[in-house]
């Protein structure tokens, strides 16, 4: 133990299980006092259970650390504010925030209900804002803070059957980039992790969906996405220690350190022993340019020949489906 977070107060949402639990234990082992938020819901957001959060608190205390549980639902402003208030009321300050709370309601977009859309957006995206807002007010005033959000390969690259989750996690990436610009001048950093690990959420994904995503060249949330044109990696078994949620915790906690002061607005893909800095969407990596307005005939020639040359369709129509434009 190097006590790299000695004296820091770190609040974490969704910290009762999985990656959140591992982050809480690691931060506490480095001297942080931890707010363990988790209402103990099921992967689809139903139910409540005070056990997971309290169990993590007890684990930290047995190891000689300090922690307190918070059971608030962060999908409401009141719940998010409660997490930050618990830190202030218990320890008198807030130095860091990790947003991990998330649920899944997987369904193909043509079958997705309004309720399934709203619930995932409310928890997985709004649940980041409800804690960032009150935390940022305090951090701005004290001219210091570390915020780490959680996105997903689903939001950055796309996974079939996850329109709601992907939209939420893409929103988290955008929120991270904007909040970093809003808060950077005050000594506050805002970064993001796109994890690949075996957790309760990934365990709910059917094997058929995993196979479909693998065939589409998408890592299914369990590992780094392949490079353009590369074959998708074979899905690792959930028992693979390299897919353990503990593998994601070190990079997350690193972003809380004082020495990470100049890392801001970045998204890191973390899976097993892999840590990658993802490229920003802008500037675009391929361009065509004309000093004037394009004609449709010009675009018909140059878009396929230059702009999209070598860019793979992640879900092409099957060969036996007649496709206008492809099949004469």
N, C-alpha and C positions, 0 to 999 in steps of 0.2 A: 504494500500500500504506500503510494507516494503522497497522499493527501493533496492531490491536485485541485480538489474542490473544497478544501477546508474553509469552513465558515459560510459557504454559499448555501442559499435556499433555492431549491429547484422544485417546481410543480410539474407533475406529469399526469396527463389524462390517459385513460385506458391502460393504467399501469398495474392492474391486478393479475394479468396473465401475459404469456407470450413475450413479445419484444419489449413491451412496456415494463413488465416485471424485471426482465434482465437489465434494462436501462436503470431502473430504480435501484437494484442491488449494486450495480457497478458504480453509479454515482455516489451511493451511500458509502461504499467501500473506499471512495476517494475523499471522504469527509463531508459530503453534502448532507444537508438536512432536507428530507424529501416529503413532498405532499403527494400521496398516492391516491389519485382519483380513479374510481371505477365503481359504477353502480351495479356491476356484476350481471350485465344482461347476456342473453344468448347471442350467438353469431348473427341472428336476424333482428336483434334489438328487443326481443320480447323478454319479459321477466326481470327480476332484480335479485341480487344476492350480495349481502355485505361481506361475505366470506373472503373472496379473492383479495380485495383491497386490504382488509384487516390481516390476512395471512402474510402478505408482503411486508406490512408494517412490523409484524411480529418477527419475521425473518431478519429484517434490518436491525431491530433492537437486540436480538440474540447475538448478532455479530458486533454489537457495541455501537451501532449507529443510532441516529435520531430520525423518526418519521411519524407522520400522522395520516390517518385515512380521511378521504372525502368521498362521499357517495353521490354527489350531484350529477344530474343529467346535463351535460354541457351543450345539448342541442337548444337550450334556451339561454337568453342573456343572463337570467337570474342564476342558472346553473354554472355558467362560465365564470361569472363574477364571484360565485361562491368559492371556486377553487383558488382564485387569487386572494380573496379575503381570508381564507383559511391560512394561507402562508403569512399574510400580514398580521393576523390576530395571534398566530401561534409563535412565529419567529421574528416578527417585526419588519420583515422585508421580503423581496422577491428578486432573485438574481437571474433565474433561468426558467424556461418553460419548454416542455416537450409535449407536442400534441399528437397523441396516438389513437384516440378514441375513434372507432369505426365499426360499421356493421356491413353485412352483405344482404342483398335481396336480388340474387341473380335471376335474370329471365331475358329471353330474346326480346329485342326492342318492340317487335310487333305483338308481344304478349304482355308487356310491362304495364302494370296498372299505375294510375296516378298516385295512389297511396305508396306503392313501392318506390316510385320516383321520389316523392316528397320526403319519405322517411330517411332514405339514404343521403339525399342532399342536406337535409336538416342536421343529421348527426355528423356525417363525414366532412362536409364543407363548412356549414354554419358553425359546427362545433369547434372549428379552428378560430373563427372570428370571435366567438363569444369569450374566449380566454385571451386572445391576442389584444383585443380592445382594452380591457381593464389592465392587463399587464403592461401594455405599451404606455399607458398614462403614467404609471409609476416609474417605469424604466426611463422614459423621456425626462422626467423630473430629476432622477438621480444620475442621469447621463451614463447609464450602463445597463446592459442586459444581453441575454442570449436566448433566442427563440429558435427551436427546431421543429419543423412541421413534417408531416408524413404524407407523401404522394404515393404513386404506384405506377408500375409498368402499364397497368390498365389505362391510366389517365394520360400517360406520356406516349404510348405506342398503340394501345388498344387491345382489349380482350373481348372475344365474342361473348354475348350474354351479360355484359356489364355496362350497359348504357348509363345507368344511374350512378354506379360506382366510378366508372371512368370519367364521367362528367364532373363528379365531385372532386376526384383526385387531380384532374386537369385544372380545376378551379383552385385547388390548394397550391399547385405550382405557380399559377398566376398571382394568387394572393401573396405567396412568398416573395416573388420578384418585386411586387409593388410595395409591400410593407418594408422590405429591405431599403428601398429608396426613401420611404417616408421616415424611417427611423435611423438610418445609418449616420446621419449628421449629429445624432445625439449619443453616439457611442453604443448603439444597440445593433446587433446583427440578427438577421433572419435568414435561415437556411432550410434546406429540405432534404429528406432521405426518401429514396424510392427503394424499398427493401425487397429482398428475395429470401424467404424463409418459410419453413413449415410451421404453421400456426393453426389455431382453431378455425380461423377464417378460410385459409387455403384448404383445410381438411373438408370443408363443406362443398368444395367444387367437385362435381361428379367426374369420374375417370373419363367418360366420353367427351366432356368439355375440355379436359386436359389434352386429350389426344387431338381434338380439333384444333386447339390453339398451337400445339406442337407442329401439326401439319401446315399451319399458316405461318410458321416461322416466328411464333411468339412464345416467350418463355413461361407464360401462364402464371406469372407472379412468383415463381419459385427460383428464379435465377436471372442472370444478366441476359438481356436480349442479344441475339446474334447480330453480327455486323451485316451490313447490307449485302445481299447475295449469298450469305453463308447459310448453311443448313442449321435448323434449330437444334439445340442440344437435347439429348434424351432426358426426359424428366427424371430427376433423382428421387429415390424413395424417401418417404417422410422420415424414416429412421436414420438417414444419412446425417452424421454429426455436422457435416459442413452446411447443412440446411437448418441447423438449430437457430432459434431466435437469439441466442446469446452471441452469435456471430455478427449480428447487426448492431449490438449495443456499443462496442468501442468507438466506432466512427461517430455515432450519435452523441456520446458523451464527450468526445474530443471537441466537437463544435461548441460545447459549453465552456471550454477552458478560456482563460484570459488570453493565452497565446494565439487563439483563433480569432483575434480582434479584426483582422483584415480579410476574413472570409465572409462574404455577405452577398445574399441574393443568389446563392448557388444551389444546384440540385445534384446530389450524389446518389449513384446507384450502388447499393451495398448488398452483396449476396455471397455467403461463404467467405472465402478469402479475397474476394474481388471488391475493390472500391474504385468506382469510376466517376469522374467529373463529367456530367452530361453537357453537351453543347447547347448553347442557347438557340432559340428558334431564329433569332435575327443576329447578323445578316443571313439571308438565305444561302445555302451552300451551292446552289446552281442558279444561274441567271440568264435571261435573254434581255437585250436592251435595244430600244429604237428611239431616236430623237423625234418622237411624234406618236400619233395614235396608231395602234395595231389594226390591221384588217383581219377578218376571219380567215382569209386564205393564207396570210402569213403565219398566223397562229397554228393553223392546221398543218403547216409544213414544219415549223420550228419547235412547237411544243413536244411532239413525239420524237423528233430527231435530236433535239438538244436538251430541253428542260427536263423531260421525263425519260430520257435514254438511260437504261440501266436501273431505273426505279421500279421496284417490284410491287405489284398489286398484292396487298396482304390477304385478300380473300377473292381470288378470281372466280368467275363462273365456271362450272364444269364444262368439259369438252362436249358433252352431249346436249348442252343447252344452246339453242340458236340465239346468237347475240348480234343484233344489228351493229354494224361498224366493224365487227370482227369476222363474221361469217357472211360470205357473199350470198 
